[in-house]
Amino acid sequence: MKTARIVVDGDVRRVTYLEGELLDERGRRHHPDRAVFLPPVAPQVVVGLALNYADHAAELQLTQPEAPALFIKPNSCLIGHGLPVVYPAGAQYCHYEAELAVVIDRTCRRVTEERALDYVKGFTVANDFTCRDFVTNMFRPPVKAKGFDSFGPLGPYLVTIDEVRDPDRMRVRSWVNGELKQDGSTADLVHSISAIIHYVSQFMTLRADDVILTGTPPGISPVHPGDEMVCEVEGVGRLVNRVVGDLA
């Protein structure tokens, strides 16, 4: 099943994607090209994972950490498909990060790696937008660099796990203004989806609709106001957002 959340006449509606249209709970149909998308879920927490592709760590000239390098992305940064990402005034180097996002199905704690996928509701696409101007101390989580309002595009759809053939072999790509920038696969994750869920749940209770970002493949480059970013995960969807300048 493929679902989304959209805004209709000021109300939030959960919709199901069916034959090219969005069907809401009231039986009304909406065209995806005219819909205002929200993130497909409303998580209590978004856990990010840095440097989970060895080639991405290498392009940043950073040593691959032995344990998963985690950070929290604030809910206030989340936006939907089609909405603008605001480039901070005065910033010099901001970039996209195409990622597979894992959505948790129900409350869990101390999950074994073998049973981890039993607690997955499904998947969506994330753009872990980052402003590298504020990554100045590698011993501190990059909260500011990744936490500006609008720095968390997510969506457009939640695809349930039963619709995904093999989550450990999904192509992850991104384009800027139509030019291919990233082309990776979840097969290349340093820490697999199951391993990440196991690790995080050893110390943190995960709840329904919580999101785990699994990391980005190599190929980042700076973007600027006016650029269009497309992030795609095979079998899950295409997330499109344009960069705009900060008018504040």
LOKOL-25010 format. One record per atom (N, C-alpha, C, O, CB): residue in one letter; x, y, z. Coordinates in steps of 0.02 Angstrom, whole numbers, plus 32768, in hexadecimal, padded with zeros to 4 digits. Atoms other than C-alpha are relative to their C-alpha. Last residue first. Glycine has a CB too. Example, Ala and Ser with C-alpha at 12.3 -4.5 7.8 and 13.67 -1.06 7.14 Angstrom:
2
s7FD67FC57FFD s82AC7FCB8165 s7FD980378025 s7FF2806E802D s801480177FB9 a802D7FC58000 a82677F1F8186 a802D803C8000 a8061803B8021 a7FCE8001803E 
***
This chain:
248
a80067FE17FBE a82BB87438140 a803380388009 a80358058803D a80087FCC8038 l80147FBB8008 l82B787218084 l7FFB80258043 l7FEA80618044 l7FBE80047FDC d801F7FEA7FC2 d8318867F808E d7FF2804A7FFB d802080737FF4 d802E7FF2803D g7FD97FD67FD4 g833986467FDD g7FD98013803E g7F9C8014803D g8017803D7FDB v80117FB98005 v82DE85B47F8D v802C80278031 v8046800C8061 v7FB4800D800D v7FDD7FD57FD0 v831485027F68 v7FEC80487FF4 v7FED80607FBC v804C7FF77FFB r7FD77FCA801D r829684967F0B r801F80298039 r80008033806D r7FD5802D7FD2 n80037FC17FDB n825483F07F49 n802F80327FE0 n806580217FC8 n80147FF5804B v7FE87FC68025 v822C834A7EF3 v7FF68040802A v7FBF804C8044 v7FDA80077FBD l800C7FC77FD6 l821E82A17F49 l801F803D7FDE l805C803F7FD2 l801E7FF58048 r7FD57FC78011 r8213820E7ED3 r7FE9803C8028 r7FAE804F8027 r7FFD800F7FB3 g801A7FC2801D g81CB81687F0C g803580337FF2 g807080297FFE g7FCD801C802D v801F7FD87FCA v81D880C57F6D v7FE580427FE5 v7FAD80567FF5 v8033800E8038 g803A80227FE4 g8202803B7EF0 g7FDB80278036 g7FA88010804F g80157FC0801B e80208031802B e82B0807F7ED1 e7FC67FDD8024 e7FCE7FC3805B e80347FCC7FE9 v7FF080437FE7 v82D781117F42 v7FD87FCF7FD7 v7F9A7FD47FD3 v7FF37FF9804C e8028803A8014 e82DA81BB7EEE e801A7FC18022 e80577FB68024 e7FFF7FF77FB4 c7FE4803B7FDE c831282687F20 c7FD27FC57FF3 c7F957FCB7FF8 c8008800D804E v802A803C8004 v82F282F97EAA v80257FC78023 v805D7FB78011 v7FF07FEE7FB5 m7FE3803F7FE9 m833983A57ECE m7FCD7FC87FFA m7F937FD0800C m801880078049 e803180337FF1 e830A84417E6B e80247FBF8012 e804E7FA77FED e7FD17FF57FC4 d7FF380458015 d838184D47E73 d7FC77FD28013 d7FA67FDB8047 d80427FE6801F g8016800B8045 g833E85857E7F g800B7FBA7FE8 g7FEC7FA57FB7 g8024802F7FD3 p80457FEE800D p839D85B17F1D p7FEF7FFD7FB6 p801580167F8C p7FF28046801B h800B7FB97FF6 h844485567F1D h7FB680107FF5 h7F937FE87FD5 h802D802A7FD0 v80397FE78026 v848584A57F27 v7FF480498013 v801180628044 v7FC07FD5800E p80277FC77FE9 p852F84657F5B p7FC5800F7FD3 p7FC880077F96 p802C803D8006 s7FE37FC3801D s856983B57F31 s7FD4803A8014 s7F9A80308025 s80067FFA7FB1 i801C7FC07FEC i854A83087F7B i8025803A7FDD i806080347FCB i80058009804D g80167FD78038 g857882707F15 g7FE380438013 g7FC380637FEA g7FCF7FDA7FD8 p7FD57FC98015 p859381E37F90 p7FE280277FC6 p7FB5800F7FA3 p80457FE57FEC p7FC680168028 p8503817E7FD7 p802B803B7FEB p801780757FF4 p7FE87FD97FC2 t80017FEC8046 t849381C18063 t803D7FE67FDB t80747FE37FF8 t7FFD804C7FFA g7FC17FE8801B g8467817A810D g7FFC800D7FB5 g7FCF7FF57F93 g80387FCF800F t7FCD80348003 t83DF810C8158 t804280167FE3 t80707FEE7FDD t7FE67FC77FD8 l7FDF7FF1803F l8364818E8197 l803F7FD57FFB l80677FD4802A l8011804C7FF9 i7FB780087FFE i82FB81428222 i801B800D7FBA i80067FEC7F8A i80157FB98019 v7FDC8006803F v8249817F8238 v804B7FF8800D v8067801A8037 v7FF3803D7FD3 d7FBD7FE57FFA d81CD816B82C6 d80277FEF7FC1 d801A7FBD7FA0 d80247FE48040 d7FF47FC8802D d812181418282 d80418025800E d805080567FEB d7FC880308005 a802080018042 a80F480CB8312 a800C80437FDC a800280787FF9 a7FB57FF28006 r804880038001 r816E80D783A2 r7FE580037FB9 r800A80137F8A r7FE28038802A l801A7FE8803F l822680B583C1 l7FB47FF57FFE l7F9B7FC28016 l80227FDC7FC4 t803F801C8013 t826480A68473 t7FE980207FBF t7FE4805D7FBA t7FCB80098037 m80377FD2800E m831A80D78479 m7FC17FDA7FEE m7FC37FAC7FC5 m801380317FC6 f80007FCA7FCF f83B2807F84C4 f7FC580307FF8 f7FBA805B8023 f804080277FFD q7FE080177FC2 q83B97FD48471 q7FFE80368036 q800180268071 q80487FEC7FF2 s803280177FD0 s8339800E83F0 s801F7FE48040 s7FFB7FD58070 s7FD57FCC7FE1 v80257FC87FE2 v83BA80758393 v7FD27FE98037 v7FCC800A806B v7FD880257FC9 y7FD37FD47FDB y84317FE38376 y7FD980378024 y7FE280428060 y8035801F7FD2 h7FE780237FC4 h83AC7F648344 h8029802F802B h801F80328067 h802A7FC27FEB i803980047FD3 i83597FDF82CD i80157FDD8041 i80037FF48077 i7FC67FDA7FE0 i800D7FBD7FE6 i84028007827F i7FC77FFE8033 i7FCD80198069 i7FEF80317FC7 a7FCC7FF17FCF a84337F4F826C a7FF480458020 a8001804E805C a80457FFE7FDF s800D80277FC3 s838E7F278217 s803280108037 s802080148072 s80037FB57FF0 i803D7FE87FE0 i83A37FB5819B i7FF27FDB8041 i7FE37FFA8074 i7FC47FF97FD0 s803E80108022 s84567F808177 s7FC4801D8025 s7FCA8034805E s7FF87FB47FF9 h802C80207FCF h84EE7FD981BF h7FBC7FF57FDE h7F9D80257FC8 h7FF9802C8041 v7FD0801D7FD0 v85758000813E v7FD97FDA8036 v7FEB7FA18047 v802C8037801F l80017FE47FBC l84EC801780BC l80347FDE802C l803A7FA1802C l7FBA7FF9801F d7FBE7FE67FED d85247FDF800F d800080218045 d8033803E8059 d801780317FCD a7FD380397FF9 a848E7F6F7FEB a804480158019 a806B7FEC8032 a80077FDA7FBE t7FFF80147FB9 t84268009800F t80297FC1800B t80387FB08044 t7FB97FF68018 s802D80367FF0 s845B803F7F61 s80047FF1804B s80387FF7806A s80117FC07FD7 g7FE980337FD2 g84B080D57F16 g7FCC7FCA800B g7F997FC87FE9 g8014801F8042 d801A803F801A d84A081527E89 d801D7FC8802B d80537FAD801C d80137FF67FB4 q7FF3803A7FD6 q84B782067EBB q7FE17FC37FE1 q7FAB7FC67FC3 q7FE4800C8047 k7FCB7FF07FD0 k84C882A27E4F k80147FC4802B k804F7FB98038 k7FEA8039802C l7FF780347FCE l846382857DB0 l803B8010802D l8072801E8015 l800A7FBC7FDE e7FBE80218005 e8444832A7D58 e80077FCE8038 e80007FDF8073 e803980358003 g7FFE80348032 g838D835B7D41 g80417FDB7FF8 g80457FAC7FD1 g7FEE801C7FBF n80107FE28041 n839783FF7D9E n80077FCE7FC7 n801E7FDF7F90 n802E803D7FF3 v80097FB87FF7 v83E783A27E2E v7FF8801F7FBB v802480197F91 v803E80208027 w7FF17FD48039 w83CF82E67E2C w7FFA80488017 w7FD280578044 w7FD07FF17FC4 s80167FBA7FFD s83D082627EB4 s801680247FC1 s804780127FA1 s801C8023803F r7FE37FD0802F r83D881A57EBD r7FE88047800D r7FB48051802D r7FF07FEC7FB8 v800B7FBD7FE4 v83BF81157F36 v802480327FD3 v8061802F7FCB v801A8004804A r7FD77FCC801E r83AC80657EEC r7FEC8044801C r7FB080538021 r7FF97FFF7FB3 m80297FCC801F m83617FE57F62 m802D80387FE6 m80598050800A m7FCC801D8033 r7FE67FF88044 r83B67F427F8F r7FD380317FDA r7FB280207FA9 r80037FBB7FDB d7FB77FFE7FFD d83A57F2D804C d802080057FBB d805D80017FB4 d801B7FC38024 p7FE97FBF7FE8 p82ED7F5C8046 p804C80078004 p8066803E8007 p7FE3800E8043 d7FC3800B7FD9 d82CB7EC37FD8 d801B80438018 d803E80657FF2 d80357FD97FD7 r7FE58042800B r82237EAF7F81 r803C7FF1802C r803F7FBB804B r80137FF87FB7 v7FB97FF88011 v81CB7F467FC9 v801F7FBA7FFC v801D7F94802C v8025802C8035 e7FFB7FEB8046 e810C7F447FC3 e804880037FE8 e8055800D7FAD e7FDF80437FF6 d801480398029 d80FF7EDE8065 d800480107FB5 d80047FE27F8C d7FBA7FEA8011 i7FC7802D800A i81647F6780BB i7FEE7FC47FD4 i80197FA97FB2 i80187FE78044 t7FFD80347FCD t80DD7FE980A4 t80337FCB7FEE t80427FBF7FB3 t7FBB7FE08009 v800C80408022 v8104807C8033 v80097FC88033 v803F7FC18050 v80317FF67FC3 l7FEA80387FD7 l80F281238089 l7FEC7FC17FDB l7FB27FB57FCD l7FDF80038048 y802B80377FEA y80E381A78003 y80227FD48034 y80607FD08038 y7FEC7FD57FC5 p80457FEC7FF1 p812282547FD5 p7FD67FC98020 p7FA37FD78040 p7FDF80177FC1 g803B80158026 g8188824C803A g80107FEF7FB8 g80497FDD7FA8 g7FCB80368003 l801080467FF4 l81FD82A980AF l7FC27FEF7FD7 l7F9080127FD9 l7FF57FF2804C p8033801A802E p82558350809B p7FF77FB48008 p80287F8F800E p801480107FB7 g801180477FFC g82B78376813A g7FC97FEB7FD1 g7F957FD27FE8 g7FEB7FEF8045 f7FC7802A8012 f831884198130 f7FF17FB58002 f801E7F8C8000 f803A800F802E s800480168046 s82778482812A s803A7FD27FEB s803C7FBE7FB1 s7FFE803B7FD3 d8043800A801B d829984D981D2 d80057FF27FB5 d802780167F90 d7FD2803E800D f80267FC48013 f835284CB81F6 f7FBA7FEC7FEA f7FAF7FB67FCF f802480267FC8 g803E7FF57FDC g83888429824B g7FDA803F7FF0 g7FA7804D8010 g800E80008045 k8035802A801D k841083D881E3 k7FBA8013801A k7F897FF28007 k800D7FB8800D a7FF3800C8046 a84A1845081FD a7FC87FDB7FDD a7FBD7FE47FA1 a80407FDA7FF8 k800F7FC38026 k8458848C82A2 k80087FF47FB5 k7FDE800B7F8E k802F80398016 v80477FEE7FF8 v844D83DD82EC v7FF0803F7FD7 v7FBD80407FB4 v7FF0800C804B p800A7FC7802D p84F3839E82A6 p7FB8801A8002 p7F96801D7FCF p80137FEE7FB9 p8032800F8035 p8516832E833D p7FF1803F7FD7 p7FEF80767FF2 p7FBF7FE5801F r80427FEC7FEC r85B683638398 r7FCE7FEF7FC8 r7FDF7FF57F8D r7FFD804C8011 f801080237FC2 f86608310838E f7FBB8013801A f7FA67FFB804E f8035800F8035 m80178043800E m8671833E82D6 m7FF07FD8803F m7FD77FA0803B m80347FDB7FD8 n7FE480287FCA n867A83F68302 n7FE57FB97FF9 n7FAA7FAD8009 n7FEF801F8046 t7FBD7FE67FED t866284728275 t80217FD78036 t805D7FDE8041 t7FFA80478017 v7FE0803E7FE9 v85CD842F8215 v804880128010 v8074800B7FE7 v7FFB7FC57FCA f800880077FB8 f857284D6820E f80187FBD801A f800C7FAC8054 f7FB780098012 d7FE27FC77FDC d85AB850F8162 d80007FF5804B d802C800E806E d7FDA80407FEF r7FBF80137FE6 r857F845F8127 r8026803A8021 r8058802F8042 r802A7FE37FC8 c7FD77FC5800D c84C9848A8116 c80447FF68021 c804B7FFA805E c7FDD8042801B t7FCB7FF07FD0 t846C83E58108 t802580407FEB t8033804A7FB0 t80317FC68006 f7FDF7FC28016 f83CE83A680B5 f802E80198037 f801C80198072 f7FCC80367FED d7FE27FE77FC2 d83A682F580EC d802A803E7FF0 d8067803D7FF3 d802D7FC88022 n7FC87FD68014 n833782D78055 n801B8020803F n7FFE80508058 n7FEA80367FC9 a7FEB7FC67FDA a82C882468084 a803780267FDB a805F80097FB6 a80187FEB8046 v7FC37FE1801A v826581C38024 v800E803E802A v7FE18063803C v7FF880137FB4 t800D7FC48027 t81E681518078 t8044801C7FEA t807980007FFA t7FD780358029 f7FC87FD68013 f81E380A280BF f7FE8803F7FDC f7FB2803F7FBE f80317FD97FD4 g7FF27FF68047 g817180298117 g803880327FF7 g8061803D8024 g7FC280187FDC k80407FF48022 k81237FF581BB k800B80057FB5 k7FE67FEA7F8D k7FDD803F801A v80007FCC8034 v81C47FAA81FE v7FBC80047FDF v7FA27FD27FC6 v80377FF27FCC y80177FC27FE1 y81BC7F4A82A2 y8001803A7FCF y7FFC80747FE4 y802A8010803D d8044800B7FE9 d81C77E9C8255 d7FE18040801C d7FA480468021 d7FFE7FC98034 l802D7FED8036 l82617EDE81F8 l7FB77FF28011 l7F8A800D7FF1 l80127FDA7FC0 a80067FB88008 a82C27EDA829B a7FCD80137FCB a7FA580427FD5 a8043801E7FEE r80477FEF8001 r82A17E2482C5 r7FF380497FEF r7FBA80607FF0 r7FE07FF08043 e802580318026 e834E7DDD829D e7FB680137FF8 e7F9680027FC6 e80067FBB8021 e7FF47FF38047 e83A57E7A82D8 e7FD77FD17FD4 e7FBF7FE57F9F e804B7FF97FF0 t7FC98025801C t83567E658382 t800880107FB6 t7FD880247F94 t7FF67FB4800A v8012802C8038 v82E87EF083C1 v803E7FDB7FE9 v80737FF87FE2 v7FE080287FC6 r7FD180398000 r83157F3B8469 r7FEC7FCB7FCD r7FE47F907FDD r80027FE08046 r7FC47FF47FD7 r827C7FAC846D r80287FC08001 r800D7F898006 r7FED8017804A c7FD080377FF9 c81E37FB883FD c803D80178028 c804E80528029 c80157FE57FBB t7FD07FF67FCA t8146801E83E9 t802D7FC48007 t80167F8B8008 t7FDB800F8042 r801E80007FBD r80F380008341 r803780078035 r807280008025 r7FD67FC0800C d804680158000 d810D800C8285 d7FDF80068044 d7FA5801B8049 d7FFB7FB97FE8 i800D80347FCE i81B0806E8275 i7FB57FF28004 i7F8C80207FFE i801C80158044 v80377FEB7FD3 v81CD80CF81D4 v7FEE7FC6802E v7FE07F8F8017 v7FC280187FD7 v802480387FE4 v827680B9817D v7FCB801A8030 v7FDA8044805B v80317FCE8023 a80197FF57FBC a82B681478111 a7FD57FC58015 a7FA87FB07FF1 a7FD880428005 l8039802A7FEF l832081208078 l7FEE800D8048 l8019800B8074 l800F7FB47FF4 e7FFC80377FD0 e839281B38057 e7FC07FD68000 e7F8A7FF07FF1 e800E801A8046 a8036802F800D a83BE823B7FDA a80087FC3802E a803E7FA78034 a80007FEA7FB6 e7FEA80447FEE e843182BD8028 e7FC57FD27FF6 e7F987FCF8020 e801B7FFD804A y803380357FFB y8421836D7FE0 y80217FC1801C y805E7FBA8018 y7FDF7FF37FBC h800780368031 h84A283F77FFA h7FC87FD08013 h7FB37FCD804C h80427FDA7FF9 c8037802C7FEC c84C7849D804E c7FF67FCC7FC9 c80017FD97F8E c7FBE8028800C y7FFE8045801B y856E84F7803D y7FC97FD68020 y7FD17FBB8056 y80457FE0800E q7FD5800A803A q857F85B4804D q7FFB7FBB7FE2 q80037FB37FA5 q8047800E8013 a7FE080428004 a84FA85EF80C8 a80277FF97FBE a801580187F8C a7FCC7FC88007 g7FB97FFD7FF2 g84DB86AB80D7 g80247FBD7FFC g80617FBB8000 g800A801B8043 a7FDD7FC48017 a841E869C80E1 a80497FFE8016 a80587FEF8050 a7FDE803F801D p7FF37FCD7FCD p83E885E980FF p8027803C7FE4 p805680337FBC p80267FE1803B y7FB77FFB7FFB y83A6858D8064 y801180378032 y7FFC80708028 y8022800E7FBA v7FE87FBB7FFA v82ED8567807D v804B8001800E v80627FE48040 v7FDA80268038 v7FCB80017FCE v82B484BF803A v802080458002 v8036805F7FCE v80367FC87FF2 p7FBC7FE58008 p821384D67FDA p802D7FF5803C p80177FF68075 p7FFC804A7FF1 l7FF87FC27FDA l817B84627FDD l804880187FFD l80757FF07FF4 l7FE97FF68049 g80167FC68025 g815D83E47F52 g800780428024 g800080778006 g7FBA7FF87FED h7FF07FFE8047 h8165834A7FBF h7FE5803F7FE0 h7FAB80527FEB h7FE57FC17FDC g801780318030 g8148836E8075 g801D80097FBB g8040803A7FAC g7FB680017FFC i802E7FE48032 i81A383CA80FE i7FEE7FC87FCF i800E7F947FCD i8020803E7FDB l8020802D8031 l81FD8396819E l7FD080267FD2 l7FA8804F7FE9 l7FDC7FC88023 c7FE07FF88041 c8271841481F3 c7FDC7FD97FC9 c7FEC7FE17F8E c80487FEA8003 s80107FBE801C s8203842C828D s801E800B7FBB s800B80397F97 s80178037802E n803E80058025 n820E837182B0 n7FEE80427FDE n7FCC80427FAB n7FC87FEA802D p803C7FE77FDF p82C3838A82E3 p7FC27FFB7FD3 p7FC680047F96 p800A80478015 k80167FCB802C k834783158297 k7FBE801B801C k7F8F7FF48024 k7FF87FE77FB5 i80497FF68000 i839C82AF831D i7FF0803B7FD3 i800E80717FD9 i7FE5800C8048 f80147FBC7FEE f844E82718301 f7FB380027FFD f7F947FD67FE0 f801F80357FCF l80477FEB8000 l84A181C782F8 l7FF9804B800E l8024806A802D l7FDA7FD88034 a7FFB7FBA7FEA a854D818882C7 a7FBB80207FF9 a7FA4802E7FC2 a803580287FD5 p802A7FD08025 p853A80CB82BE p80048046801E p7FFF804F805B p7FB77FE88000 a804680057FED a85CD80768316 a7FD780317FD6 a7FF280627FBD a7FF7800E804B e800E80477FF5 e8677805D82C4 e7FB67FF58012 e7F967FC97FF6 e802C7FE48037 p800680137FB9 p8680810C827C p7FEE7FB68007 p7FCC7F9A7FDC p7FCA802B8023 q803E80247FF5 q86BF811C81C7 q7FFB7FEC804A q80267FC78062 q7FFC7FC37FD3 t7FF680467FEE t874B819C81C9 t7FBC7FDF800E t7F927FFC8031 t802E7FF9803D l800C80107FBA l8721823D8170 l800A7FB5800B l7FFE7F8C7FDF l7FB980158015 q7FBF80097FE1 q8763828280CC q7FFA7FF5804B q802080118073 q802D803C7FF2 l7FFA7FCA7FCE l86B582BF809C l80437FFD8024 l80518027804F l7FC87FFB8032 e80047FC18024 e86BF82587FFC e8003803C802F e80178073801A e7FBF80037FD7 a7FC27FF38024 a86FE81C48063 a7FFE80437FDC a802F80677FDB a800F7FC87FCE a7FCD7FEC7FCE a866D81CA80DD a804180137FDD a806280437FF1 a800C7FC88033 h80137FBC7FEB h85F781C88047 h803080198035 h804480548033 h7FB88000801B d7FE97FD18033 d865481337FFD d7FED80488011 d801080777FFD d7FE27FED7FBB a7FB87FF67FFA a864080D180A0 a801980337FCD a8046805B7FDD a80257FBF7FF6 y7FE3801A803E y858480EA80A0 y804A80108002 y805E804A800B y7FDE80207FBF n801280468004 n853B80FC814E n800E7FE17FBC n7FFE7FA77FB0 n7FB87FF68012 l7FC780278019 l8598819F816D l7FF17FB67FFC l801B7F8D800F l803D800C802B a7FCC7FE18029 a851081ED81D8 a80337FCC7FE9 a80407F9B800B a802380388027 l7FC280287FFD l847281998216 l8032801D7FD0 l8027801F7F94 l7FF27FB57FF0 g7FD68001803B g83D98201823E g80407FD8800B g80577FD08044 g801180467FEA v7FBB80117FF1 v835381DF82BF v80277FFC7FBF v80137FD87F91 v80057FBC8027 v7FDD8013803E v82AE823882A6 v80497FF68012 v806C80248025 v7FF780377FC9 v7FB87FF48004 v8241823C8343 v80197FEA7FBB v80007FBA7F9E v80267FDA8038 q7FEB7FE07FC2 q81898248836D q804A80117FFE q80608041801C q7FF07FD3803C p7FD880257FCE p8160822682B8 p800880278041 p800380658042 p80447FEF7FE4 a7FEF7FCC7FCF a80D282738253 a80257FDE8039 a80077FCB806B a7FBF8025801A v800D80127FBA v80C6820581B8 v8013803C802C v803680698016 v80287FC08014 p803380357FFF p80B7822480FB p7FF07FE68046 p7FBC7FC68050 p80177FC77FD7 p7FDC803F7FF7 p811082CD810A p7FCD7FC88009 p7F997FD38028 p80318003803D l7FDC7FFE7FC0 l8090834C80CF l802E7FC38002 l80287F977FD7 l7FCE8000803D f7FEA803A7FD9 f805D835A8019 f801F80168042 f804480478046 f80327FD77FD8 v7FCE7FE37FD2 v7FF683E57FCA v80147FC98031 v7FED7FB6805D v7FE580408026 a8006800A7FB8 a7F9C838C7F3B a803880268025 a806F802E800B a80037FB58011 r80217FC57FE3 r7F8B83CF7E8A r7FFB7FFC804C r7FDD8028806B r7FBB80087FE2 d7FDF7FC38018 d8007835A7E34 d7FE2803F801E d80018074801C d7FFE80047FB5 p7FC07FF47FDD p7FCB82C87EA0 p802280427FEB p804280628014 p802F7FC77FF3 h7FCA800E802E h7F1782D87E5E h804380118022 h804980468040 h7FF8802A7FBE h7FD57FC58008 h7E9582C97EE6 h80387FEE7FD0 h80527FB67FD2 h801C801A8045 r7FC3800C8025 r7E0282507EF6 r802580427FF5 r800780767FEA r7FF27FDE7FBD r7FF07FCD8032 r7D7C825C7F7B r80437FF17FE0 r80717FD88001 r800080468020 g800E80188043 g7D4381BC7FD2 g800E80337FC9 g800180257F8E g7FBA7FEB7FFC r80457FEE8011 r7D37820E807C r7FEC7FE97FBA r7FB57FF77FA2 r7FF6804B8006 e802E80297FD7 e7DD381B580BC e7FB7800E7FEF e7F8C7FE57FFE e800D800E8049 d80017FF17FB8 d7E3A81FD802C d7FCA7FD78024 d7FA57FB18005 d7FF5804B800C l8044800C7FE7 l7E6381B17F81 l8001800D804C l80257FEB8070 l7FE87FB87FF0 l7FFD80057FB8 l7EFF81F77F2B l7FB87FFC801A l7F91802A800F l8026803C801F e80237FCD7FDA e7F0781D67E70 e80077FF3804B e801D7FBD8060 e7FB680017FED g7FEB7FBD8013 g7F79817B7DF7 g7FDD80388024 g7FE980738015 g7FF680097FB8 e80097FF68048 e7F2280D37E04 e800C80497FEC e7FE680677FC6 e7FB97FEB7FEB l802480348024 l7F1680D97EC1 l7FF680157FB8 l7FD280457FAA l7FBC7FF18023 y7FF27FF98047 y7F8581387F3A y7FE17FC57FDB y7FF07F8B7FE9 y804D80047FF2 t7FE1803B801E t7F3281367FE3 t8009800B7FB6 t7FDC80237F94 t7FD47FC0800D v801880178040 v7F0C81D68041 v80267FC17FEB v805E7FB58001 v800680367FCA r7FD780398013 r7F18821680F2 r7FE27FE27FC1 r7FA67FD67FBE r80047FCA803A r8021803E8015 r7EC982C180FB r80347FCA7FF3 r80687FD77FD4 r7FD4800C7FC0 v7FD080348012 v7F04835A815A v7FDA7FC07FF0 v7FB27FA88019 v80337FF4803A d8001803D7FD8 d7E8383E58156 d80357FCF7FE7 d80447FCC7FAC d7FBA7FDF7FFC g7FE87FF47FBC g7E9D84978118 g80017FC4802D g80197FC88065 g7FD78034801F d802B7FCD7FE1 d7E328480807D d8013800B8049 d7FE780148074 d7FB67FEC7FFB v803A7FF1802B v7E9183E18052 v7FD380318026 v7FB88020805B v7FD97FBE7FED v802A7FCD7FE4 v7F4183C68098 v7FC980107FCE v7FD6801F7F94 v802980418012 i80057FC38027 i7F968323806B i7FD280318025 i7FAE801E8053 i7FE57FF27FB9 r80297FCF7FDC r7FD5828A80C8 r800080407FD6 r803580587FC1 r801B800D8049 a7FE37FBE7FF8 a801181F58063 a7FD48029802E a7F9D8014803F a800A80247FBD t802A7FCD7FE2 t7FF4813C8048 t802680428007 t806380448002 t7FE77FE98045 k7FDC7FC08005 k803980B27FD9 k7FD18036801A k7F9D80437FFC k8018800E7FB6 m802A7FC48000 m800080008000 m802C803F8000 m80618040801E m7FD18000803D 
***
